[in-house]
Structures are given as structure tokens and as C-alpha cells.
Amino acid sequence: MTSTALAAALADIDTVFNGFASPTETGCERCYGPEEIAYLRTPYTRVPADLVRRFVFESPGHFEDHPAVMRRLLPQTAHAMADGSLDGIGWAWHGLSRVDWRAWPTRQAGAVEAFVLAWWDDTLTNPEPPYPVHDVFETCAMILDDMTPLLDRFRDGPAVEAHLVSCATDWLYYLITDESPWFWWIRDDGGSAVAALRSWLAAHAPARLRACGEADLAVQAELLALPYDERWAHPYWTSPSDTN
């Protein structure tokens, strides 16, 4: 069962992007057959689920008009993301992150953003979401090119706290050594993105992690506030049992 907000966001995607197509699309003839590319030129026709996945995670150079392809696929793509049937979340480069959807007409861009945020909210409040929560975070941040609105939604609640523990476990493994937990943030500001997540965890996560019984994770999150050398000189590494 999806949340009311996610259901509304999906309905808006269905309405806003209904009937879109890429009428002159030829596609990559080496990777796709004529009958497969024909789906992109034809509106109001359901694309086979496996072909949606291949198109969504394909590099833009395989298409004549990649933004038009993404608009064509958006209704099916959004529903598959919401119900957990889009294989590739968390390990492949989502097509929406490779188009300038914010430059689309206002209603289109608004529908995309509203869906991404509603999907993230629904994931956070679902005790057993279809995808691992850190994979959804990565995909949403990839599409938005911004993780701040996602971090702001880590509000109190049993499911949210459990997901914070899951994310902290995944992220701290990398952040404690100043590495990035994501493969997708490779722009020039990659270092600032990692620094921003370190700062957020150090400021907001320790008390909540301790309340969840995760003392080790709480200390590691606190250590992120220290310079690299001081972080590794901390007594925690020689006497971790004392943190309890």
C-alpha cells in the first residue's frame, strides 16, 4: 500500500506525461531492434517491463532525444519505482539524473520533483520498503542532484529510526575514511557532497543512534566532526567497548 501522497504524485505523473512519445526516435541499432524502438515513437502503448528497465538505465547517447524518451517512459517508470519492480535501483545510473528535467515546463518539473520526494517519504515511513532505504536515497539524490531535502525528511518515527540506522551503517563505512558512499556523485562538487553528509550525521545522528541502541555507530558519527587524523587517534579505536 502506497501513501496518499505517493498515490497522488503517481496520479499526477500519469496525467502530466500521458501520451508523450519521441516521434523521430531511431535509437541505437546495435542494442535495440526496430520493434523495441518503435515503442518510444508510439504513445498510449504499454512498454514491456524489461524494456522499460533497459531504456531507463541506458546511456543518453543511445537515443536521438533522451529527454523525450524519459518523458515517454515516466508513468511506467514511476509506478515501477514505487512498487519495487524496477530492477536497477541502487546500482545503475537512473535516466532522470541524466536529463535537465528542471528545465522542462513548470508542471512537468513539479510533477517529477513531487514524485521523488513522495517516494522518499513513503520509503522512510514503510517498515519494509521494496528497496533498501540507502538505495532509494541514492537514487533520489541522484535525480534531484541534492540530498538536503532528503536528509530533512529523517523525522522521528519507529520506521524512520530503523532506516537511519541502516543508512548510517552503510554510509559510515565510507565516510569515516572520507570516501564517498555513492558511485554517482562524480561532479566537481563531490567532495562538498561528502562533507555535507558527514556534517549532517555528526550533528543529527549520534543521539538518535544511541536511542536505538547503536552506541558504536553513534560514536563513529560523532568522530566525523573531527579532522581526519584526530578521528583515527581517538580512543574509540583502541577501546570500543568503553563507548557503551
C-alpha positions in Angstrom: 0.0 0.0 0.0 1.4 3.4 -1.0 0.9 6.5 1.0 -1.8 9.0 0.0 0.9 11.5 -1.0 2.7 9.0 -3.2 -0.6 7.8 -4.8 -1.4 11.5 -5.6 2.1 12.1 -7.0 1.8 9.0 -9.3 -1.6 10.1 -10.5 -0.1 13.5 -11.4 2.7 11.8 -13.3 0.1 9.8 -15.2 -1.8 12.9 -16.1 1.1 15.2 -16.9 3.0 12.7 -19.0 0.1 11.0 -20.6 0.5 10.4 -24.3 4.1 11.5 -24.6 6.4 10.0 -27.2 9.7 10.5 -29.0 8.2 10.6 -32.6 11.5 10.7 -34.5 13.5 8.3 -32.3 15.8 5.9 -34.1 17.7 4.6 -31.1 20.9 2.5 -31.1 20.5 -0.1 -33.8 23.3 -2.3 -32.2 21.5 -2.6 -28.9 17.8 -2.5 -29.8 15.6 -3.9 -32.5 13.3 -1.8 -34.6 10.2 -3.2 -32.8 11.7 -2.1 -29.5 12.5 1.5 -30.5 9.0 1.7 -32.0 7.6 1.7 -28.5 9.3 5.1 -27.9 7.7 6.6 -31.0 4.2 5.3 -30.1 2.2 7.0 -27.4 -0.6 5.3 -25.4 1.1 1.9 -25.7 2.5 0.0 -22.7 6.2 -0.8 -22.9 7.3 -4.3 -21.7 8.7 -4.0 -18.2 12.1 -5.4 -19.0 12.4 -2.9 -21.9 11.5 0.0 -19.6 14.3 -1.0 -17.3 16.8 -1.2 -20.2 15.7 2.2 -21.6 15.7 3.9 -18.2 19.2 2.9 -17.3 20.7 3.3 -20.8 23.2 6.0 -21.5 21.8 9.0 -23.3 24.0 8.5 -26.4 21.8 5.5 -27.3 18.9 7.8 -28.2 18.3 10.7 -30.6 16.3 12.6 -28.0 17.0 11.2 -24.5 14.7 13.8 -22.6 11.8 12.8 -24.9 12.5 9.1 -24.1 12.4 9.8 -20.4 9.1 11.7 -20.7 7.7 8.8 -22.7 8.7 6.3 -20.0 7.9 8.3 -16.9 4.4 7.0 -16.0 5.6 3.3 -16.1 8.9 4.1 -14.6 7.5 6.0 -11.6 5.0 3.2 -10.9 7.7 0.6 -11.1 9.9 2.6 -8.7 7.0 2.9 -6.3 6.1 -0.8 -6.3 9.7 -2.1 -6.3 9.6 -3.7 -9.7 12.2 -1.5 -11.4 15.4 -3.6 -11.2 18.4 -1.3 -11.1 17.6 0.9 -8.2 20.8 1.4 -6.2 23.3 0.2 -8.7 22.5 1.8 -12.0 22.6 5.4 -13.3 18.9 6.5 -13.4 17.9 8.2 -16.7 16.2 11.1 -14.8 19.5 12.1 -13.4 20.9 12.5 -16.9 18.3 14.9 -18.3 17.7 18.5 -17.2 14.2 17.9 -16.1 14.1 21.1 -14.0 14.2 23.0 -17.4 11.0 21.2 -18.5 7.7 23.1 -18.4 6.8 24.0 -14.8 4.1 21.4 -14.4 6.3 18.6 -15.7 9.2 19.6 -13.5 6.9 20.0 -10.5 5.4 16.5 -11.1 8.9 14.9 -11.2 10.1 16.6 -8.0 6.9 15.9 -6.1 7.1 12.2 -7.1 10.7 11.8 -6.0 10.0 13.4 -2.6 6.8 11.4 -2.1 8.6 8.2 -3.0 11.3 9.0 -0.4 8.8 9.9 2.3 6.9 6.7 1.6 10.1 4.7 1.8 11.1 6.3 5.1 7.7 5.5 6.8 7.5 2.0 5.4 9.0 -0.6 7.8 9.7 -2.9 4.9 10.1 -0.9 1.7 10.6 -2.7 -1.6 14.2 -1.4 -1.9 16.9 -0.9 0.8 16.5 2.6 2.0 20.0 3.7 1.2 19.5 2.7 -2.4 16.3 4.8 -2.6 18.2 7.7 -1.0 21.0 7.4 -3.6 18.5 7.3 -6.5 16.5 10.2 -5.2 19.6 12.3 -4.5 20.9 11.3 -8.0 17.7 12.6 -9.6 17.4 15.7 -7.5 21.2 16.4 -7.6 20.6 17.4 -4.0 20.5 15.4 -0.8 19.4 18.2 1.6 15.6 17.8 1.2 16.0 14.0 1.7 18.0 14.4 4.9 15.5 17.0 6.2 12.9 14.2 6.0 14.6 12.0 8.5 12.0 12.9 11.1 11.1 10.9 14.3 9.2 7.6 14.0 10.0 3.9 14.5 10.4 3.1 10.9 12.4 6.2 10.2 14.8 5.5 13.1 15.4 1.9 11.8 16.1 3.3 8.4 18.5 5.9 9.9 20.4 3.0 11.5 20.5 1.2 8.1 21.8 4.3 6.3 24.3 5.1 8.9 25.7 1.6 8.8 26.1 1.9 5.0 27.4 5.4 4.9 29.8 5.4 7.9 31.8 2.5 6.4 32.9 5.0 3.7 32.6 8.4 5.4 34.9 7.5 8.3 37.7 7.4 5.7 36.5 10.4 3.8 35.4 8.3 0.9 32.0 8.7 -0.9 29.3 6.1 -0.2 27.9 6.8 -3.8 29.2 6.0 -7.2 27.1 8.6 -8.9 28.3 11.9 -7.3 31.3 12.4 -9.6 30.9 16.0 -10.3 33.4 18.7 -9.2 31.4 19.2 -6.0 31.7 15.5 -5.0 33.9 16.5 -2.1 31.5 19.0 -0.8 28.6 16.5 -1.0 30.5 14.0 1.1 31.5 16.8 3.6 27.8 17.8 3.8 26.7 14.3 4.7 29.5 13.9 7.2 28.4 17.2 8.8 24.7 16.2 8.9 25.5 12.8 10.5 27.8 14.3 13.1 25.2 16.9 14.1 21.9 14.9 13.9 22.6 11.2 14.2 24.5 10.4 17.4 21.7 10.9 19.9 19.2 9.1 17.7 21.6 6.2 17.1 22.2 5.8 20.8 18.5 5.8 21.5 18.3 2.9 19.0 20.9 1.0 21.0 23.6 1.7 18.4 26.4 3.1 20.6 29.2 2.2 18.2 27.5 3.9 15.2 26.8 6.9 17.4 30.5 7.4 18.3 31.5 6.9 14.7 29.0 9.6 13.6 30.5 11.9 16.3 34.0 11.2 15.0 33.0 12.6 11.6 33.1 16.1 13.2 36.9 15.7 13.8 39.7 16.3 11.3 40.8 13.0 9.7 44.0 12.5 11.8 42.2 13.3 15.1 39.4 10.9 14.1 41.8 8.0 13.9 43.7 8.9 17.0 40.5 8.8 19.1 40.5 6.2 22.0 37.4 4.7 20.4 39.6 2.6 18.1 41.6 1.1 20.9 38.8 0.6 23.4 35.5 0.5 21.6 33.8 -1.4 24.5 34.1 1.8 26.6 31.6 3.6 24.3 28.7 1.7 25.9 
